[in-house]
Amino acid sequence: MTSPRSAAPRARRPLGTALAACALTLLASCAAAPDEAGAAASRTAVTALHARVAGPPAAPDRQGPSPSPSPTARPRAAELDIPSIGIRDLRVLPYEGTTDDPAGTRIQDRGVAASPHGSRGGVGPGDIGNYLVTAHRLSAGGPLRDLPALKTGDVVYVTAGGTVHEYRIVETRTTSFRSARSLAEQRAAVPGEPGEKPTRAMITLSTCATPEDDAAGNFWRDAQGNPEHRIDKIGVLSATRPAPAGP
């Protein structure tokens, strides 16, 4: 499909202090956990990773309703387009589960993106809450290999059910697979704030931080071969419109 043209960005209010500091708090908590194996290596990896991917706090906030979001979760297959990093028509397949679990990893191993839903996952495209999308950075063709280059303000298009959902990136976060708190923040209905009731449709695009972890000497892997850290790009729904008619 042809990537839709970006609509003019809507004015948004600044993020609150707590949200702007969220990524730094998360990094500190992951690095300082005394009861987790390999804490020293983890601390080094987090410091290196933050230096590579963290940017200035994003301007848009997360308050107020999204434009024409769905109030109920509707998991469904979609296509992902991110013009700024050359992603076009990347298939996103929904499954019941949580980020990077065995079922999700099997989908990613096919060279497409996976989107978990259900009690431990997220919502569907354009739905109020956190639309979680994960894909490999290095293996299976590396569909999200350039995700770390995605910047605040960049546009992400998700097409599903005859509708184009336009998200704009507002924040970069990191997730530690060795921290229950960090995982809860990644998977929260409002990214970074477990327990907060969502009022907007949001997206979390997530891929591995393998090169950064390895460069820092952190070679920890989980049962699926995932490294400790994930690079997450957070976006807020900014517009919806009908998908272009086919040829």
N, C-alpha and C positions, 0 to 999 in steps of 0.2 A: 504494500500500500504506500501511498505518497504521504510523507509526514505532514500533518496539518500545519498551517501557518500560526505562529504564536499570536495570541490576543494581547492587547496592551495590558501591562501589569496593573493590578488594582492597588490603590493606596492602602498601606497597612500600618498599624501602630507598632512601636518597638517592643521586642520581647522583654518580659519581666526579668529582674535581676536573677531570680532563681533559675529560670530556664537558660539564660545566657551563661551561667556558671556551671550548668549541669554536666557538660562534657568533662571539665576539669575535675569536678567532684568524683565522677565515675572513674577517671583515670587514677586518681589518688587512692580510691577505695580498692581498686583492683590490685594496685601495686603494693598496698600496705597489708593485705590480708595475711595474718601470721599463721593461719591454720591450713594453708594451701601449699601443696608440694611445689617446689621450684619457685618460691616467692621472689628470690633475688633475681632470677632470670626474667620472671614476669615483670618485675619493676623496671628492669633495663629495657625490655621490649616495649612497655607502655610509654616510657619516656621517648624512645626513638620514634615510635609510631605517632605520638602526638605531635612531635616536631615536624613530621612529614605531612600529616593530613589535616591538622586543626587549623582553622582560619578564624577571622574575626567574627564576633557574634552576629547572627543574622538580624536583619531589620524587621521582617514581618513577625507578627505575633500569632498566637493560636486561639484568639478569642473571636467570638461572633460566628455565625453560621457560614458554611461553605456555599458556593453558588450551586443550587439545585442538587444537593447530595441526596442519597437514599438514606432514610432513617433506619432501615433494616439491612442486615448483612446479606449479600447475594453473591456468594462465591461463584465464579465462572471463568472460563478461559478468556485470555486477553492477548493483545499484542502490544509490545513496548517499543516506543521510539524515543531516542534521546539524541537529537541532532548535534549537540555540542561535542559529543564523544563518539559520534558515528554509529550509534546503535539504531538499527532499522528492522522493524517487523520481528522482534524477538518474541517468540511464543512464551506465554506465562501460563502454566498449568496449575490449577488449584488442587489441593489435597487436604484431607483432615489430619492435622498433626501440629507440629511446632517447628520453628526454624531449624534447618539443617539436621533433622532427625533422619533415621534410615530411609523412610519413604521419600522425604524431600531430597535427600542426597541422590537417590536412584533417579529421580526426575532430572536433577542437575547434571548427572552423568550422561544424559542424552544430549547435552549441549543446549538445553533450553532453561528457562527460569521456573522456579517453583514458588507457589504462594500458599502457605498454610492457613487454615481456618479452623474454627471450632473453639472449644473451651481453652485450648492452649495456643491458639493461633490468632490470626487477624480477621479482617473483613474483606469484602470484595471491592473491585474498582469503583471509585466514586462514593462508597459507603462511608457514613460517619464512623470514625475510629481509625485504626492503623492498618493500612493495606500493606502487608509484608511481602516483599519480593526478594528472593535469593537466587544467586547463580554463581557458577565458578568463575574465578579470575584467571587461573592458569591452565587447568585441565579442561577436557571436553570442548576444546576450541576457545576457551576463555571469553565467553560472551560479555562478562563485566570486567575485562582486564583494565579498561581505562576509567572505571568508576571513581577512583581517587581523584581524578582530574575534574570531576563535576564541581562546579562552583555555586555559591549562593546566587540566586536569581536565575540560574539555568532552568530551562523548561523540560519537563518530562511529559510525554503523551502516553496514555493508556487507552486503547480502544477495545471496547467490549459491549456486546449487545446493541450494536448500532450507534453507540455514543462514544465520542472522544472526551476523555477526562484529562484536563490539563493541570498538572501540578507544577509548582515552582519551589526550587530547593531553598530551604531556609537555614539549614544547620548540618554540620558534620559531627558524628559521634563515633566512639569506638565501643565495642562490646567485648568482654572477656568471657570465654566459655568456662572459665574456672571460678566464676563468681556468680552465685545464684542471684544476688542483687542486680548485677550488671545484666544478666539475661532477662530478669523481670522488667528492667527499664527498657530494654530493646523491644520486648513483646507487649508492652503496655498499650492500652487503647489510646493514650496520649504518650507518644514516645518520650522516655525519660522520666515519666511521672506515674508509676504504678498506683492504681486506686483512683486516679482522677477521672471524672466522667467526661467523655469526649463531646465536643460541640462542633467539631470540624472533621472533614474528610482529609486524612493524611496518608502519606506513603513513606515506607522505610525500604530503601534499596540497600541490600547488604551483600558483601562479598568478602573473601578471606584477606587477611593481612599477612599471608605467608612470606613474601619477600622481606617485609619489615621485621617480622618476628625472627626469621632466620638470620638476618643481618645483625640482630641484637643477640644472637646466640640462644634464642628461645626455640627449641625444637620439640616442644610438647605437642602432642596430637591426641585427639579424642578417638573414640571407636570408629568414627567415619573418616578419619584422617584429617579432620579440620584442625588448623592451628589454634592457638589460644585466642587470638584477637580477630575481630571482624571490623571492617570499615563500613559504616552506615551513613547514608545520605538521607536526610529527612526533608520531605516536601509537604506543602499544603495545597489543597485543591483551589485553583484560581478561576477555572472556567469549565463549562461543559457545552457541547454542541453536537449536532448530528454528525455521524461519520460521513465522509464524502461517498457519493454513489459510485459503484464500480463501473468499469468500462462497458 
